[in-house]
């Protein structure tokens, strides 16, 4: 249950970072600079990889047996998210 809740929380965070990274009339990147846009895009990508990690761990936890593929996917996506 915790992995699903954390995945939902990061989904909300990903939407916020995506909203900050979009550039169209009236909405600009933070500080209206390339660094501000890059930070928002990096935050979005990091949030999406955390979502993938949490959902992989949830897929393993919901099964009757250990799902080694889900555990491996969860470990790798968590590692990628930690780089973000």
N, CA, C and O atoms as a GROMACS GRO file, in nm:
protein
  336
    1UNK      N    1   0.083  -0.120   0.000
    1UNK     CA    2   0.000   0.000   0.000
    1UNK      C    3   0.086   0.125   0.000
    1UNK      O    4   0.054   0.224  -0.066
    2UNK      N    5   0.197   0.121   0.074
    2UNK     CA    6   0.283   0.238   0.083
    2UNK      C    7   0.341   0.274  -0.054
    2UNK      O    8   0.348   0.392  -0.090
    3UNK      N    9   0.383   0.172  -0.131
    3UNK     CA   10   0.441   0.200  -0.262
    3UNK      C   11   0.339   0.267  -0.355
    3UNK      O   12   0.376   0.356  -0.432
    4UNK      N   13   0.215   0.226  -0.348
    4UNK     CA   14   0.111   0.286  -0.433
    4UNK      C   15   0.085   0.430  -0.391
    4UNK      O   16   0.069   0.518  -0.476
    5UNK      N   17   0.082   0.456  -0.261
    5UNK     CA   18   0.061   0.593  -0.213
    5UNK      C   19   0.177   0.683  -0.253
    5UNK      O   20   0.156   0.796  -0.297
    6UNK      N   21   0.300   0.634  -0.237
    6UNK     CA   22   0.416   0.712  -0.278
    6UNK      C   23   0.416   0.736  -0.429
    6UNK      O   24   0.452   0.845  -0.474
    7UNK      N   25   0.376   0.636  -0.506
    7UNK     CA   26   0.366   0.653  -0.651
    7UNK      C   27   0.266   0.761  -0.688
    7UNK      O   28   0.292   0.841  -0.778
    8UNK      N   29   0.153   0.764  -0.619
    8UNK     CA   30   0.052   0.867  -0.646
    8UNK      C   31   0.105   1.005  -0.608
    8UNK      O   32   0.080   1.103  -0.678
    9UNK      N   33   0.178   1.013  -0.497
    9UNK     CA   34   0.234   1.142  -0.455
    9UNK      C   35   0.335   1.193  -0.557
    9UNK      O   36   0.336   1.312  -0.590
   10UNK      N   37   0.420   1.104  -0.607
   10UNK     CA   38   0.518   1.147  -0.708
   10UNK      C   39   0.453   1.178  -0.841
   10UNK      O   40   0.506   1.257  -0.919
   11UNK      N   41   0.339   1.118  -0.869
   11UNK     CA   42   0.265   1.154  -0.990
   11UNK      C   43   0.221   1.300  -0.982
   11UNK      O   44   0.233   1.374  -1.080
   12UNK      N   45   0.172   1.341  -0.867
   12UNK     CA   46   0.136   1.481  -0.847
   12UNK      C   47   0.256   1.572  -0.861
   12UNK      O   48   0.248   1.679  -0.922
   13UNK      N   49   0.369   1.530  -0.804
   13UNK     CA   50   0.491   1.610  -0.814
   13UNK      C   51   0.538   1.619  -0.959
   13UNK      O   52   0.586   1.724  -1.002
   14UNK      N   53   0.527   1.510  -1.034
   14UNK     CA   54   0.567   1.512  -1.175
   14UNK      C   55   0.484   1.611  -1.254
   14UNK      O   56   0.536   1.682  -1.340
   15UNK      N   57   0.354   1.618  -1.225
   15UNK     CA   58   0.266   1.713  -1.294
   15UNK      C   59   0.309   1.856  -1.264
   15UNK      O   60   0.310   1.941  -1.353
   16UNK      N   61   0.345   1.883  -1.139
   16UNK     CA   62   0.390   2.018  -1.102
   16UNK      C   63   0.518   2.054  -1.176
   16UNK      O   64   0.529   2.164  -1.231
   17UNK      N   65   0.616   1.963  -1.179
   17UNK     CA   66   0.741   1.991  -1.250
   17UNK      C   67   0.719   2.006  -1.400
   17UNK      O   68   0.782   2.091  -1.463
   18UNK      N   69   0.630   1.925  -1.457
   18UNK     CA   70   0.599   1.938  -1.599
   18UNK      C   71   0.536   2.074  -1.628
   18UNK      O   72   0.569   2.140  -1.726
   19UNK      N   73   0.444   2.115  -1.541
   19UNK     CA   74   0.378   2.245  -1.556
   19UNK      C   75   0.481   2.358  -1.552
   19UNK      O   76   0.471   2.455  -1.628
   20UNK      N   77   0.580   2.346  -1.463
   20UNK     CA   78   0.684   2.449  -1.453
   20UNK      C   79   0.778   2.449  -1.573
   20UNK      O   80   0.836   2.552  -1.606
   21UNK      N   81   0.792   2.334  -1.640
   21UNK     CA   82   0.885   2.324  -1.752
   21UNK      C   83   0.822   2.368  -1.884
   21UNK      O   84   0.894   2.395  -1.980
   22UNK      N   85   0.691   2.374  -1.890
   22UNK     CA   86   0.623   2.412  -2.014
   22UNK      C   87   0.640   2.561  -2.038
   22UNK      O   88   0.629   2.642  -1.946
   23UNK      N   89   0.667   2.594  -2.162
   23UNK     CA   90   0.681   2.735  -2.196
   23UNK      C   91   0.580   2.771  -2.305
   23UNK      O   92   0.594   2.730  -2.420
   24UNK      N   93   0.482   2.846  -2.268
   24UNK     CA   94   0.387   2.901  -2.363
   24UNK      C   95   0.337   3.033  -2.306
   24UNK      O   96   0.376   3.070  -2.196
   25UNK      N   97   0.254   3.103  -2.379
   25UNK     CA   98   0.213   3.237  -2.338
   25UNK      C   99   0.166   3.242  -2.193
   25UNK      O  100   0.075   3.169  -2.153
   26UNK      N  101   0.230   3.328  -2.117
   26UNK     CA  102   0.190   3.349  -1.979
   26UNK      C  103   0.259   3.259  -1.879
   26UNK      O  104   0.258   3.289  -1.759
   27UNK      N  105   0.318   3.150  -1.922
   27UNK     CA  106   0.388   3.060  -1.830
   27UNK      C  107   0.533   3.049  -1.876
   27UNK      O  108   0.562   3.020  -1.992
   28UNK      N  109   0.622   3.073  -1.784
   28UNK     CA  110   0.766   3.067  -1.813
   28UNK      C  111   0.834   2.971  -1.717
   28UNK      O  112   0.781   2.940  -1.610
   29UNK      N  113   0.951   2.925  -1.755
   29UNK     CA  114   1.032   2.842  -1.666
   29UNK      C  115   1.072   2.925  -1.544
   29UNK      O  116   1.073   3.048  -1.551
   30UNK      N  117   1.105   2.859  -1.433
   30UNK     CA  118   1.150   2.935  -1.316
   30UNK      C  119   1.266   3.027  -1.350
   30UNK      O  120   1.360   2.986  -1.417
   31UNK      N  121   1.259   3.149  -1.305
   31UNK     CA  122   1.360   3.253  -1.332
   31UNK      C  123   1.375   3.284  -1.480
   31UNK      O  124   1.464   3.360  -1.519
   32UNK      N  125   1.289   3.226  -1.564
   32UNK     CA  126   1.294   3.248  -1.708
   32UNK      C  127   1.434   3.227  -1.763
   32UNK      O  128   1.482   3.304  -1.847
   33UNK      N  129   1.500   3.121  -1.716
   33UNK     CA  130   1.637   3.093  -1.759
   33UNK      C  131   1.649   2.947  -1.801
   33UNK      O  132   1.567   2.863  -1.762
   34UNK      N  133   1.750   2.916  -1.881
   34UNK     CA  134   1.771   2.776  -1.920
   34UNK      C  135   1.794   2.685  -1.799
   34UNK      O  136   1.749   2.571  -1.798
   35UNK      N  137   1.865   2.735  -1.697
   35UNK     CA  138   1.890   2.654  -1.577
   35UNK      C  139   1.759   2.624  -1.504
   35UNK      O  140   1.741   2.514  -1.452
   36UNK      N  141   1.668   2.721  -1.501
   36UNK     CA  142   1.539   2.699  -1.438
   36UNK      C  143   1.457   2.594  -1.512
   36UNK      O  144   1.391   2.511  -1.450
   37UNK      N  145   1.462   2.598  -1.645
   37UNK     CA  146   1.391   2.497  -1.725
   37UNK      C  147   1.454   2.359  -1.706
   37UNK      O  148   1.382   2.260  -1.694
   38UNK      N  149   1.586   2.353  -1.704
   38UNK     CA  150   1.655   2.225  -1.687
   38UNK      C  151   1.622   2.163  -1.552
   38UNK      O  152   1.604   2.042  -1.542
   39UNK      N  153   1.615   2.245  -1.449
   39UNK     CA  154   1.581   2.193  -1.316
   39UNK      C  155   1.439   2.137  -1.314
   39UNK      O  156   1.414   2.033  -1.252
   40UNK      N  157   1.347   2.204  -1.380
   40UNK     CA  158   1.209   2.154  -1.384
   40UNK      C  159   1.199   2.024  -1.463
   40UNK      O  160   1.126   1.933  -1.424
   41UNK      N  161   1.271   2.015  -1.573
   41UNK     CA  162   1.269   1.893  -1.655
   41UNK      C  163   1.335   1.778  -1.579
   41UNK      O  164   1.285   1.665  -1.581
   42UNK      N  165   1.446   1.806  -1.511
   42UNK     CA  166   1.512   1.703  -1.431
   42UNK      C  167   1.420   1.656  -1.318
   42UNK      O  168   1.416   1.536  -1.287
   43UNK      N  169   1.348   1.748  -1.256
   43UNK     CA  170   1.253   1.711  -1.152
   43UNK      C  171   1.142   1.623  -1.205
   43UNK      O  172   1.099   1.529  -1.138
   44UNK      N  173   1.094   1.653  -1.325
   44UNK     CA  174   0.990   1.572  -1.388
   44UNK      C  175   1.040   1.430  -1.416
   44UNK      O  176   0.973   1.332  -1.383
   45UNK      N  177   1.158   1.419  -1.475
   45UNK     CA  178   1.215   1.288  -1.507
   45UNK      C  179   1.240   1.208  -1.381
   45UNK      O  180   1.213   1.087  -1.377
   46UNK      N  181   1.292   1.273  -1.277
   46UNK     CA  182   1.316   1.205  -1.150
   46UNK      C  183   1.186   1.154  -1.090
   46UNK      O  184   1.180   1.042  -1.040
   47UNK      N  185   1.082   1.235  -1.095
   47UNK     CA  186   0.952   1.194  -1.041
   47UNK      C  187   0.897   1.074  -1.116
   47UNK      O  188   0.842   0.982  -1.054
   48UNK      N  189   0.911   1.073  -1.247
   48UNK     CA  190   0.861   0.960  -1.327
   48UNK      C  191   0.939   0.832  -1.295
   48UNK      O  192   0.880   0.724  -1.289
   49UNK      N  193   1.070   0.842  -1.274
   49UNK     CA  194   1.146   0.722  -1.241
   49UNK      C  195   1.112   0.672  -1.100
   49UNK      O  196   1.112   0.551  -1.076
   50UNK      N  197   1.083   0.763  -1.007
   50UNK     CA  198   1.036   0.719  -0.874
   50UNK      C  199   0.902   0.647  -0.887
   50UNK      O  200   0.880   0.546  -0.821
   51UNK      N  201   0.814   0.698  -0.970
   51UNK     CA  202   0.684   0.632  -0.992
   51UNK      C  203   0.706   0.490  -1.044
   51UNK      O  204   0.643   0.396  -0.996
   52UNK      N  205   0.794   0.475  -1.141
   52UNK     CA  206   0.823   0.342  -1.197
   52UNK      C  207   0.878   0.249  -1.089
   52UNK      O  208   0.842   0.131  -1.084
   53UNK      N  209   0.964   0.302  -1.004
   53UNK     CA  210   1.021   0.221  -0.897
   53UNK      C  211   0.914   0.175  -0.798
   53UNK      O  212   0.906   0.056  -0.765
   54UNK      N  213   0.833   0.268  -0.752
   54UNK     CA  214   0.729   0.233  -0.654
   54UNK      C  215   0.628   0.135  -0.712
   54UNK      O  216   0.585   0.042  -0.642
   55UNK      N  217   0.591   0.153  -0.837
   55UNK     CA  218   0.495   0.061  -0.898
   55UNK      C  219   0.556  -0.078  -0.919
   55UNK      O  220   0.486  -0.178  -0.909
   56UNK      N  221   0.686  -0.083  -0.948
   56UNK     CA  222   0.752  -0.213  -0.961
   56UNK      C  223   0.754  -0.286  -0.827
   56UNK      O  224   0.726  -0.406  -0.822
   57UNK      N  225   0.786  -0.215  -0.720
   57UNK     CA  226   0.785  -0.278  -0.588
   57UNK      C  227   0.644  -0.318  -0.546
   57UNK      O  228   0.626  -0.419  -0.479
   58UNK      N  229   0.545  -0.239  -0.584
   58UNK     CA  230   0.406  -0.274  -0.553
   58UNK      C  231   0.366  -0.400  -0.629
   58UNK      O  232   0.294  -0.484  -0.575
   59UNK      N  233   0.410  -0.414  -0.753
   59UNK     CA  234   0.379  -0.534  -0.832
   59UNK      C  235   0.439  -0.658  -0.767
   59UNK      O  236   0.378  -0.765  -0.769
   60UNK      N  237   0.557  -0.644  -0.709
   60UNK     CA  238   0.617  -0.757  -0.640
   60UNK      C  239   0.542  -0.789  -0.510
   60UNK      O  240   0.520  -0.906  -0.478
   61UNK      N  241   0.503  -0.687  -0.437
   61UNK     CA  242   0.438  -0.707  -0.307
   61UNK      C  243   0.298  -0.767  -0.322
   61UNK      O  244   0.251  -0.835  -0.231
   62UNK      N  245   0.232  -0.742  -0.432
   62UNK     CA  246   0.094  -0.790  -0.450
   62UNK      C  247   0.086  -0.936  -0.492
   62UNK      O  248  -0.021  -0.996  -0.481
   63UNK      N  249   0.193  -0.992  -0.540
   63UNK     CA  250   0.190  -1.129  -0.588
   63UNK      C  251   0.203  -1.230  -0.475
   63UNK      O  252   0.246  -1.196  -0.364
   64UNK      N  253   0.166  -1.354  -0.504
   64UNK     CA  254   0.177  -1.461  -0.405
   64UNK      C  255   0.321  -1.509  -0.390
   64UNK      O  256   0.359  -1.561  -0.286
   65UNK      N  257   0.402  -1.491  -0.495
   65UNK     CA  258   0.542  -1.532  -0.493
   65UNK      C  259   0.630  -1.412  -0.526
   65UNK      O  260   0.582  -1.309  -0.574
   66UNK      N  261   0.757  -1.428  -0.501
   66UNK     CA  262   0.852  -1.321  -0.533
   66UNK      C  263   0.859  -1.302  -0.684
   66UNK      O  264   0.872  -1.399  -0.758
   67UNK      N  265   0.848  -1.179  -0.728
   67UNK     CA  266   0.857  -1.145  -0.869
   67UNK      C  267   0.994  -1.082  -0.892
   67UNK      O  268   1.011  -0.962  -0.871
   68UNK      N  269   1.090  -1.163  -0.935
   68UNK     CA  270   1.227  -1.113  -0.948
   68UNK      C  271   1.239  -1.005  -1.055
   68UNK      O  272   1.324  -0.916  -1.044
   69UNK      N  273   1.157  -1.012  -1.159
   69UNK     CA  274   1.160  -0.908  -1.262
   69UNK      C  275   1.115  -0.774  -1.208
   69UNK      O  276   1.174  -0.671  -1.240
   70UNK      N  277   1.011  -0.774  -1.125
   70UNK     CA  278   0.962  -0.650  -1.066
   70UNK      C  279   1.064  -0.594  -0.966
   70UNK      O  280   1.084  -0.473  -0.959
   71UNK      N  281   1.128  -0.683  -0.889
   71UNK     CA  282   1.231  -0.637  -0.795
   71UNK      C  283   1.350  -0.576  -0.868
   71UNK      O  284   1.402  -0.472  -0.827
   72UNK      N  285   1.391  -0.640  -0.977
   72UNK     CA  286   1.504  -0.587  -1.055
   72UNK      C  287   1.468  -0.452  -1.116
   72UNK      O  288   1.548  -0.358  -1.111
   73UNK      N  289   1.347  -0.441  -1.172
   73UNK     CA  290   1.304  -0.313  -1.231
   73UNK      C  291   1.295  -0.206  -1.123
   73UNK      O  292   1.334  -0.091  -1.146
   74UNK      N  293   1.244  -0.242  -1.006
   74UNK     CA  294   1.235  -0.146  -0.896
   74UNK      C  295   1.371  -0.098  -0.850
   74UNK      O  296   1.389   0.021  -0.825
   75UNK      N  297   1.467  -0.190  -0.840
   75UNK     CA  298   1.602  -0.151  -0.798
   75UNK      C  299   1.668  -0.058  -0.899
   75UNK      O  300   1.729   0.042  -0.861
   76UNK      N  301   1.657  -0.091  -1.027
   76UNK     CA  302   1.722  -0.009  -1.130
   76UNK      C  303   1.658   0.129  -1.143
   76UNK      O  304   1.727   0.229  -1.158
   77UNK      N  305   1.526   0.132  -1.138
   77UNK     CA  306   1.462   0.264  -1.150
   77UNK      C  307   1.484   0.349  -1.026
   77UNK      O  308   1.492   0.471  -1.035
   78UNK      N  309   1.495   0.285  -0.908
   78UNK     CA  310   1.529   0.360  -0.786
   78UNK      C  311   1.670   0.416  -0.797
   78UNK      O  312   1.696   0.529  -0.755
   79UNK      N  313   1.761   0.337  -0.852
   79UNK     CA  314   1.898   0.385  -0.872
   79UNK      C  315   1.901   0.505  -0.966
   79UNK      O  316   1.970   0.604  -0.940
   80UNK      N  317   1.826   0.497  -1.077
   80UNK     CA  318   1.820   0.610  -1.171
   80UNK      C  319   1.757   0.733  -1.105
   80UNK      O  320   1.802   0.845  -1.129
   81UNK      N  321   1.655   0.712  -1.025
   81UNK     CA  322   1.588   0.825  -0.959
   81UNK      C  323   1.682   0.892  -0.858
   81UNK      O  324   1.676   1.013  -0.839
   82UNK      N  325   1.766   0.814  -0.794
   82UNK     CA  326   1.860   0.872  -0.698
   82UNK      C  327   1.963   0.962  -0.766
   82UNK      O  328   2.021   1.049  -0.701
   83UNK      N  329   1.988   0.941  -0.895
   83UNK     CA  330   2.079   1.028  -0.967
   83UNK      C  331   2.015   1.163  -0.999
   83UNK      O  332   2.086   1.259  -1.030
   84UNK      N  333   1.884   1.171  -0.992
   84UNK     CA  334   1.810   1.292  -1.029
   84UNK      C  335   1.812   1.401  -0.930
   84UNK      O  336   1.753   1.506  -0.954
   0.00000   0.00000   0.00000
